[in-house]
Amino acid sequence: MGSRFAPGAFLLLGLVAPSRGVHKFWKSVNNKATFTRDFCRCSQGWADLVASLVVRGRRNPLHTGFALRLTRAREAADLSGAAVSVAVGMHRATASGLEGGGRVPRVDTVEKLAAVLGISPCALAYGVELPRLQAQSGGRSSSLAQRLSSIREERGLSRLELGRLSGTSHTFVRMTETGTTVPNIANVEQLAKALNVSVCWLAFGIGQAELPAGRRVRSDTPPAPDPHE
């Protein structure tokens, strides 16, 4: 029985089938090229975004090294974490969180830890080495509110303006000045930078308030020891 198709039909089908395969192949290649191009564009976009968020040449805030300084000071004092937590009346989990970097301590907490470890609270909080001073009743950080209020007024700033400059809020400034809240070491560093004063002086009343003349605004400039203390 003869075929219903003309002999040339088989030749035509033989040419069409490979051509369809070639078409699919090139389509696949084109899709991959498009994907690669889009992926590269996306990756470059993320790279540009990350680069825009990184400020070159700027140091990390001083308080970010607190966890490591605490661990080293505790080990140098040959004390266990449990012993330190008991000495300062702190829950063991809270002490672990401080050494693990998961918590930013308040200035009064740092002062208690420094007293137990036998180091300056400013050295512990901000890594600025200054002589230890005689402890005050209630702690040196207890007069932070008064120092903040006086220096803000001296700078001619309202609470709203200081809140904006420091990246906090006028409510936070008000609550700190009235003693309603005790700030953590990160917040105090922000305030000190906005006010252009020594962070050690603002937090703990150590050294002089004013930074050395001619130095750009930074909160990590070690203050000169106060001759009256």
MODELLER restraints for C-alpha pairs under 7 A, 6 or more apart:
rsr = mdl.restraints
at = mdl.atoms
rsr.add(forms.Gaussian(group=physical.xy_distance, feature=features.Distance(at['CA:62:A'], at['CA:126:A']), mean=4.94, stdev=0.5))
rsr.add(forms.Gaussian(group=physical.xy_distance, feature=features.Distance(at['CA:62:A'], at['CA:127:A']), mean=6.85, stdev=0.5))
rsr.add(forms.Gaussian(group=physical.xy_distance, feature=features.Distance(at['CA:62:A'], at['CA:220:A']), mean=6.50, stdev=0.5))
rsr.add(forms.Gaussian(group=physical.xy_distance, feature=features.Distance(at['CA:63:A'], at['CA:125:A']), mean=5.83, stdev=0.5))
rsr.add(forms.Gaussian(group=physical.xy_distance, feature=features.Distance(at['CA:63:A'], at['CA:126:A']), mean=5.03, stdev=0.5))
rsr.add(forms.Gaussian(group=physical.xy_distance, feature=features.Distance(at['CA:63:A'], at['CA:185:A']), mean=6.41, stdev=0.5))
rsr.add(forms.Gaussian(group=physical.xy_distance, feature=features.Distance(at['CA:63:A'], at['CA:186:A']), mean=5.98, stdev=0.5))
rsr.add(forms.Gaussian(group=physical.xy_distance, feature=features.Distance(at['CA:66:A'], at['CA:124:A']), mean=6.32, stdev=0.5))
rsr.add(forms.Gaussian(group=physical.xy_distance, feature=features.Distance(at['CA:66:A'], at['CA:125:A']), mean=5.59, stdev=0.5))
rsr.add(forms.Gaussian(group=physical.xy_distance, feature=features.Distance(at['CA:66:A'], at['CA:126:A']), mean=6.78, stdev=0.5))
rsr.add(forms.Gaussian(group=physical.xy_distance, feature=features.Distance(at['CA:67:A'], at['CA:98:A']), mean=5.95, stdev=0.5))
rsr.add(forms.Gaussian(group=physical.xy_distance, feature=features.Distance(at['CA:67:A'], at['CA:99:A']), mean=4.56, stdev=0.5))
rsr.add(forms.Gaussian(group=physical.xy_distance, feature=features.Distance(at['CA:67:A'], at['CA:100:A']), mean=6.34, stdev=0.5))
rsr.add(forms.Gaussian(group=physical.xy_distance, feature=features.Distance(at['CA:67:A'], at['CA:101:A']), mean=5.26, stdev=0.5))
rsr.add(forms.Gaussian(group=physical.xy_distance, feature=features.Distance(at['CA:68:A'], at['CA:99:A']), mean=6.81, stdev=0.5))
rsr.add(forms.Gaussian(group=physical.xy_distance, feature=features.Distance(at['CA:69:A'], at['CA:124:A']), mean=6.04, stdev=0.5))
rsr.add(forms.Gaussian(group=physical.xy_distance, feature=features.Distance(at['CA:70:A'], at['CA:99:A']), mean=6.37, stdev=0.5))
rsr.add(forms.Gaussian(group=physical.xy_distance, feature=features.Distance(at['CA:70:A'], at['CA:124:A']), mean=6.53, stdev=0.5))
rsr.add(forms.Gaussian(group=physical.xy_distance, feature=features.Distance(at['CA:71:A'], at['CA:99:A']), mean=5.99, stdev=0.5))
rsr.add(forms.Gaussian(group=physical.xy_distance, feature=features.Distance(at['CA:73:A'], at['CA:117:A']), mean=6.43, stdev=0.5))
rsr.add(forms.Gaussian(group=physical.xy_distance, feature=features.Distance(at['CA:74:A'], at['CA:117:A']), mean=6.33, stdev=0.5))
rsr.add(forms.Gaussian(group=physical.xy_distance, feature=features.Distance(at['CA:77:A'], at['CA:117:A']), mean=6.13, stdev=0.5))
rsr.add(forms.Gaussian(group=physical.xy_distance, feature=features.Distance(at['CA:81:A'], at['CA:95:A']), mean=6.90, stdev=0.5))
rsr.add(forms.Gaussian(group=physical.xy_distance, feature=features.Distance(at['CA:82:A'], at['CA:92:A']), mean=6.02, stdev=0.5))
rsr.add(forms.Gaussian(group=physical.xy_distance, feature=features.Distance(at['CA:85:A'], at['CA:91:A']), mean=6.13, stdev=0.5))
rsr.add(forms.Gaussian(group=physical.xy_distance, feature=features.Distance(at['CA:85:A'], at['CA:92:A']), mean=5.63, stdev=0.5))
rsr.add(forms.Gaussian(group=physical.xy_distance, feature=features.Distance(at['CA:85:A'], at['CA:95:A']), mean=5.97, stdev=0.5))
rsr.add(forms.Gaussian(group=physical.xy_distance, feature=features.Distance(at['CA:87:A'], at['CA:116:A']), mean=6.94, stdev=0.5))
rsr.add(forms.Gaussian(group=physical.xy_distance, feature=features.Distance(at['CA:88:A'], at['CA:112:A']), mean=6.05, stdev=0.5))
rsr.add(forms.Gaussian(group=physical.xy_distance, feature=features.Distance(at['CA:88:A'], at['CA:113:A']), mean=6.50, stdev=0.5))
rsr.add(forms.Gaussian(group=physical.xy_distance, feature=features.Distance(at['CA:97:A'], at['CA:103:A']), mean=5.62, stdev=0.5))
rsr.add(forms.Gaussian(group=physical.xy_distance, feature=features.Distance(at['CA:98:A'], at['CA:104:A']), mean=6.79, stdev=0.5))
rsr.add(forms.Gaussian(group=physical.xy_distance, feature=features.Distance(at['CA:104:A'], at['CA:184:A']), mean=6.34, stdev=0.5))
rsr.add(forms.Gaussian(group=physical.xy_distance, feature=features.Distance(at['CA:104:A'], at['CA:185:A']), mean=6.93, stdev=0.5))
rsr.add(forms.Gaussian(group=physical.xy_distance, feature=features.Distance(at['CA:105:A'], at['CA:184:A']), mean=5.33, stdev=0.5))
rsr.add(forms.Gaussian(group=physical.xy_distance, feature=features.Distance(at['CA:105:A'], at['CA:185:A']), mean=6.36, stdev=0.5))
rsr.add(forms.Gaussian(group=physical.xy_distance, feature=features.Distance(at['CA:106:A'], at['CA:182:A']), mean=6.44, stdev=0.5))
rsr.add(forms.Gaussian(group=physical.xy_distance, feature=features.Distance(at['CA:106:A'], at['CA:183:A']), mean=5.53, stdev=0.5))
rsr.add(forms.Gaussian(group=physical.xy_distance, feature=features.Distance(at['CA:106:A'], at['CA:184:A']), mean=3.62, stdev=0.5))
rsr.add(forms.Gaussian(group=physical.xy_distance, feature=features.Distance(at['CA:106:A'], at['CA:185:A']), mean=5.78, stdev=0.5))
rsr.add(forms.Gaussian(group=physical.xy_distance, feature=features.Distance(at['CA:107:A'], at['CA:141:A']), mean=6.35, stdev=0.5))
rsr.add(forms.Gaussian(group=physical.xy_distance, feature=features.Distance(at['CA:107:A'], at['CA:183:A']), mean=6.51, stdev=0.5))
rsr.add(forms.Gaussian(group=physical.xy_distance, feature=features.Distance(at['CA:107:A'], at['CA:184:A']), mean=5.44, stdev=0.5))
rsr.add(forms.Gaussian(group=physical.xy_distance, feature=features.Distance(at['CA:107:A'], at['CA:185:A']), mean=5.54, stdev=0.5))
rsr.add(forms.Gaussian(group=physical.xy_distance, feature=features.Distance(at['CA:107:A'], at['CA:203:A']), mean=6.64, stdev=0.5))
rsr.add(forms.Gaussian(group=physical.xy_distance, feature=features.Distance(at['CA:108:A'], at['CA:141:A']), mean=5.84, stdev=0.5))
rsr.add(forms.Gaussian(group=physical.xy_distance, feature=features.Distance(at['CA:110:A'], at['CA:121:A']), mean=6.15, stdev=0.5))
rsr.add(forms.Gaussian(group=physical.xy_distance, feature=features.Distance(at['CA:110:A'], at['CA:125:A']), mean=6.53, stdev=0.5))
rsr.add(forms.Gaussian(group=physical.xy_distance, feature=features.Distance(at['CA:111:A'], at['CA:121:A']), mean=5.15, stdev=0.5))
rsr.add(forms.Gaussian(group=physical.xy_distance, feature=features.Distance(at['CA:114:A'], at['CA:120:A']), mean=5.95, stdev=0.5))
rsr.add(forms.Gaussian(group=physical.xy_distance, feature=features.Distance(at['CA:114:A'], at['CA:121:A']), mean=5.07, stdev=0.5))
rsr.add(forms.Gaussian(group=physical.xy_distance, feature=features.Distance(at['CA:114:A'], at['CA:124:A']), mean=6.58, stdev=0.5))
rsr.add(forms.Gaussian(group=physical.xy_distance, feature=features.Distance(at['CA:119:A'], at['CA:132:A']), mean=6.72, stdev=0.5))
rsr.add(forms.Gaussian(group=physical.xy_distance, feature=features.Distance(at['CA:120:A'], at['CA:130:A']), mean=6.58, stdev=0.5))
rsr.add(forms.Gaussian(group=physical.xy_distance, feature=features.Distance(at['CA:120:A'], at['CA:131:A']), mean=6.58, stdev=0.5))
rsr.add(forms.Gaussian(group=physical.xy_distance, feature=features.Distance(at['CA:120:A'], at['CA:132:A']), mean=4.89, stdev=0.5))
rsr.add(forms.Gaussian(group=physical.xy_distance, feature=features.Distance(at['CA:122:A'], at['CA:128:A']), mean=5.79, stdev=0.5))
rsr.add(forms.Gaussian(group=physical.xy_distance, feature=features.Distance(at['CA:122:A'], at['CA:129:A']), mean=6.96, stdev=0.5))
rsr.add(forms.Gaussian(group=physical.xy_distance, feature=features.Distance(at['CA:122:A'], at['CA:200:A']), mean=5.61, stdev=0.5))
rsr.add(forms.Gaussian(group=physical.xy_distance, feature=features.Distance(at['CA:123:A'], at['CA:129:A']), mean=4.94, stdev=0.5))
rsr.add(forms.Gaussian(group=physical.xy_distance, feature=features.Distance(at['CA:123:A'], at['CA:130:A']), mean=6.81, stdev=0.5))
rsr.add(forms.Gaussian(group=physical.xy_distance, feature=features.Distance(at['CA:125:A'], at['CA:185:A']), mean=6.69, stdev=0.5))
rsr.add(forms.Gaussian(group=physical.xy_distance, feature=features.Distance(at['CA:128:A'], at['CA:222:A']), mean=5.98, stdev=0.5))
rsr.add(forms.Gaussian(group=physical.xy_distance, feature=features.Distance(at['CA:140:A'], at['CA:204:A']), mean=5.11, stdev=0.5))
rsr.add(forms.Gaussian(group=physical.xy_distance, feature=features.Distance(at['CA:140:A'], at['CA:205:A']), mean=6.29, stdev=0.5))
rsr.add(forms.Gaussian(group=physical.xy_distance, feature=features.Distance(at['CA:141:A'], at['CA:203:A']), mean=5.78, stdev=0.5))
rsr.add(forms.Gaussian(group=physical.xy_distance, feature=features.Distance(at['CA:141:A'], at['CA:204:A']), mean=4.67, stdev=0.5))
rsr.add(forms.Gaussian(group=physical.xy_distance, feature=features.Distance(at['CA:144:A'], at['CA:202:A']), mean=6.14, stdev=0.5))
rsr.add(forms.Gaussian(group=physical.xy_distance, feature=features.Distance(at['CA:144:A'], at['CA:203:A']), mean=5.89, stdev=0.5))
rsr.add(forms.Gaussian(group=physical.xy_distance, feature=features.Distance(at['CA:144:A'], at['CA:204:A']), mean=6.85, stdev=0.5))
rsr.add(forms.Gaussian(group=physical.xy_distance, feature=features.Distance(at['CA:145:A'], at['CA:176:A']), mean=5.82, stdev=0.5))
rsr.add(forms.Gaussian(group=physical.xy_distance, feature=features.Distance(at['CA:145:A'], at['CA:177:A']), mean=4.29, stdev=0.5))
rsr.add(forms.Gaussian(group=physical.xy_distance, feature=features.Distance(at['CA:145:A'], at['CA:178:A']), mean=6.47, stdev=0.5))
rsr.add(forms.Gaussian(group=physical.xy_distance, feature=features.Distance(at['CA:145:A'], at['CA:179:A']), mean=6.04, stdev=0.5))
rsr.add(forms.Gaussian(group=physical.xy_distance, feature=features.Distance(at['CA:146:A'], at['CA:177:A']), mean=6.55, stdev=0.5))
rsr.add(forms.Gaussian(group=physical.xy_distance, feature=features.Distance(at['CA:147:A'], at['CA:202:A']), mean=6.36, stdev=0.5))
rsr.add(forms.Gaussian(group=physical.xy_distance, feature=features.Distance(at['CA:148:A'], at['CA:177:A']), mean=6.42, stdev=0.5))
rsr.add(forms.Gaussian(group=physical.xy_distance, feature=features.Distance(at['CA:148:A'], at['CA:202:A']), mean=6.77, stdev=0.5))
rsr.add(forms.Gaussian(group=physical.xy_distance, feature=features.Distance(at['CA:149:A'], at['CA:177:A']), mean=5.73, stdev=0.5))
rsr.add(forms.Gaussian(group=physical.xy_distance, feature=features.Distance(at['CA:159:A'], at['CA:170:A']), mean=4.96, stdev=0.5))
rsr.add(forms.Gaussian(group=physical.xy_distance, feature=features.Distance(at['CA:159:A'], at['CA:173:A']), mean=6.00, stdev=0.5))
rsr.add(forms.Gaussian(group=physical.xy_distance, feature=features.Distance(at['CA:159:A'], at['CA:174:A']), mean=6.67, stdev=0.5))
rsr.add(forms.Gaussian(group=physical.xy_distance, feature=features.Distance(at['CA:160:A'], at['CA:169:A']), mean=6.78, stdev=0.5))
rsr.add(forms.Gaussian(group=physical.xy_distance, feature=features.Distance(at['CA:160:A'], at['CA:170:A']), mean=4.45, stdev=0.5))
rsr.add(forms.Gaussian(group=physical.xy_distance, feature=features.Distance(at['CA:163:A'], at['CA:169:A']), mean=3.99, stdev=0.5))
rsr.add(forms.Gaussian(group=physical.xy_distance, feature=features.Distance(at['CA:163:A'], at['CA:170:A']), mean=4.67, stdev=0.5))
rsr.add(forms.Gaussian(group=physical.xy_distance, feature=features.Distance(at['CA:163:A'], at['CA:173:A']), mean=6.29, stdev=0.5))
rsr.add(forms.Gaussian(group=physical.xy_distance, feature=features.Distance(at['CA:165:A'], at['CA:194:A']), mean=5.64, stdev=0.5))
rsr.add(forms.Gaussian(group=physical.xy_distance, feature=features.Distance(at['CA:166:A'], at['CA:190:A']), mean=5.18, stdev=0.5))
rsr.add(forms.Gaussian(group=physical.xy_distance, feature=features.Distance(at['CA:166:A'], at['CA:191:A']), mean=5.28, stdev=0.5))
rsr.add(forms.Gaussian(group=physical.xy_distance, feature=features.Distance(at['CA:166:A'], at['CA:194:A']), mean=5.15, stdev=0.5))
rsr.add(forms.Gaussian(group=physical.xy_distance, feature=features.Distance(at['CA:175:A'], at['CA:181:A']), mean=5.53, stdev=0.5))
rsr.add(forms.Gaussian(group=physical.xy_distance, feature=features.Distance(at['CA:176:A'], at['CA:182:A']), mean=6.20, stdev=0.5))
rsr.add(forms.Gaussian(group=physical.xy_distance, feature=features.Distance(at['CA:176:A'], at['CA:183:A']), mean=6.78, stdev=0.5))
rsr.add(forms.Gaussian(group=physical.xy_distance, feature=features.Distance(at['CA:188:A'], at['CA:199:A']), mean=6.97, stdev=0.5))
rsr.add(forms.Gaussian(group=physical.xy_distance, feature=features.Distance(at['CA:188:A'], at['CA:203:A']), mean=6.38, stdev=0.5))
rsr.add(forms.Gaussian(group=physical.xy_distance, feature=features.Distance(at['CA:189:A'], at['CA:199:A']), mean=5.79, stdev=0.5))
rsr.add(forms.Gaussian(group=physical.xy_distance, feature=features.Distance(at['CA:189:A'], at['CA:219:A']), mean=6.14, stdev=0.5))
rsr.add(forms.Gaussian(group=physical.xy_distance, feature=features.Distance(at['CA:192:A'], at['CA:198:A']), mean=6.26, stdev=0.5))
rsr.add(forms.Gaussian(group=physical.xy_distance, feature=features.Distance(at['CA:192:A'], at['CA:199:A']), mean=5.21, stdev=0.5))
rsr.add(forms.Gaussian(group=physical.xy_distance, feature=features.Distance(at['CA:192:A'], at['CA:202:A']), mean=6.64, stdev=0.5))
rsr.add(forms.Gaussian(group=physical.xy_distance, feature=features.Distance(at['CA:192:A'], at['CA:219:A']), mean=5.72, stdev=0.5))
rsr.add(forms.Gaussian(group=physical.xy_distance, feature=features.Distance(at['CA:193:A'], at['CA:217:A']), mean=6.53, stdev=0.5))
rsr.add(forms.Gaussian(group=physical.xy_distance, feature=features.Distance(at['CA:193:A'], at['CA:218:A']), mean=5.54, stdev=0.5))
rsr.add(forms.Gaussian(group=physical.xy_distance, feature=features.Distance(at['CA:193:A'], at['CA:219:A']), mean=4.61, stdev=0.5))
rsr.add(forms.Gaussian(group=physical.xy_distance, feature=features.Distance(at['CA:196:A'], at['CA:217:A']), mean=5.55, stdev=0.5))
rsr.add(forms.Gaussian(group=physical.xy_distance, feature=features.Distance(at['CA:196:A'], at['CA:218:A']), mean=6.70, stdev=0.5))
rsr.add(forms.Gaussian(group=physical.xy_distance, feature=features.Distance(at['CA:196:A'], at['CA:219:A']), mean=6.92, stdev=0.5))
rsr.add(forms.Gaussian(group=physical.xy_distance, feature=features.Distance(at['CA:197:A'], at['CA:209:A']), mean=5.30, stdev=0.5))
rsr.add(forms.Gaussian(group=physical.xy_distance, feature=features.Distance(at['CA:197:A'], at['CA:210:A']), mean=5.19, stdev=0.5))
rsr.add(forms.Gaussian(group=physical.xy_distance, feature=features.Distance(at['CA:197:A'], at['CA:211:A']), mean=5.70, stdev=0.5))
rsr.add(forms.Gaussian(group=physical.xy_distance, feature=features.Distance(at['CA:197:A'], at['CA:219:A']), mean=6.80, stdev=0.5))
rsr.add(forms.Gaussian(group=physical.xy_distance, feature=features.Distance(at['CA:198:A'], at['CA:209:A']), mean=5.29, stdev=0.5))
rsr.add(forms.Gaussian(group=physical.xy_distance, feature=features.Distance(at['CA:198:A'], at['CA:210:A']), mean=6.29, stdev=0.5))
rsr.add(forms.Gaussian(group=physical.xy_distance, feature=features.Distance(at['CA:198:A'], at['CA:211:A']), mean=5.95, stdev=0.5))
rsr.add(forms.Gaussian(group=physical.xy_distance, feature=features.Distance(at['CA:198:A'], at['CA:219:A']), mean=6.02, stdev=0.5))
rsr.add(forms.Gaussian(group=physical.xy_distance, feature=features.Distance(at['CA:198:A'], at['CA:221:A']), mean=6.66, stdev=0.5))
rsr.add(forms.Gaussian(group=physical.xy_distance, feature=features.Distance(at['CA:198:A'], at['CA:223:A']), mean=5.75, stdev=0.5))
rsr.add(forms.Gaussian(group=physical.xy_distance, feature=features.Distance(at['CA:199:A'], at['CA:219:A']), mean=5.57, stdev=0.5))
rsr.add(forms.Gaussian(group=physical.xy_distance, feature=features.Distance(at['CA:199:A'], at['CA:220:A']), mean=6.87, stdev=0.5))
rsr.add(forms.Gaussian(group=physical.xy_distance, feature=features.Distance(at['CA:200:A'], at['CA:206:A']), mean=5.52, stdev=0.5))
rsr.add(forms.Gaussian(group=physical.xy_distance, feature=features.Distance(at['CA:200:A'], at['CA:207:A']), mean=7.00, stdev=0.5))
rsr.add(forms.Gaussian(group=physical.xy_distance, feature=features.Distance(at['CA:201:A'], at['CA:207:A']), mean=5.57, stdev=0.5))
rsr.add(forms.Gaussian(group=physical.xy_distance, feature=features.Distance(at['CA:201:A'], at['CA:208:A']), mean=6.07, stdev=0.5))
rsr.add(forms.Gaussian(group=physical.xy_distance, feature=features.Distance(at['CA:201:A'], at['CA:209:A']), mean=5.48, stdev=0.5))
rsr.add(forms.Gaussian(group=physical.xy_distance, feature=features.Distance(at['CA:207:A'], at['CA:223:A']), mean=5.57, stdev=0.5))
rsr.add(forms.Gaussian(group=physical.xy_distance, feature=features.Distance(at['CA:207:A'], at['CA:224:A']), mean=5.52, stdev=0.5))
rsr.add(forms.Gaussian(group=physical.xy_distance, feature=features.Distance(at['CA:207:A'], at['CA:225:A']), mean=4.26, stdev=0.5))
rsr.add(forms.Gaussian(group=physical.xy_distance, feature=features.Distance(at['CA:207:A'], at['CA:226:A']), mean=4.40, stdev=0.5))
rsr.add(forms.Gaussian(group=physical.xy_distance, feature=features.Distance(at['CA:208:A'], at['CA:223:A']), mean=5.94, stdev=0.5))
rsr.add(forms.Gaussian(group=physical.xy_distance, feature=features.Distance(at['CA:208:A'], at['CA:224:A']), mean=6.05, stdev=0.5))
rsr.add(forms.Gaussian(group=physical.xy_distance, feature=features.Distance(at['CA:208:A'], at['CA:225:A']), mean=6.47, stdev=0.5))
rsr.add(forms.Gaussian(group=physical.xy_distance, feature=features.Distance(at['CA:208:A'], at['CA:226:A']), mean=5.41, stdev=0.5))
rsr.add(forms.Gaussian(group=physical.xy_distance, feature=features.Distance(at['CA:211:A'], at['CA:221:A']), mean=6.92, stdev=0.5))
rsr.add(forms.Gaussian(group=physical.xy_distance, feature=features.Distance(at['CA:211:A'], at['CA:223:A']), mean=6.35, stdev=0.5))
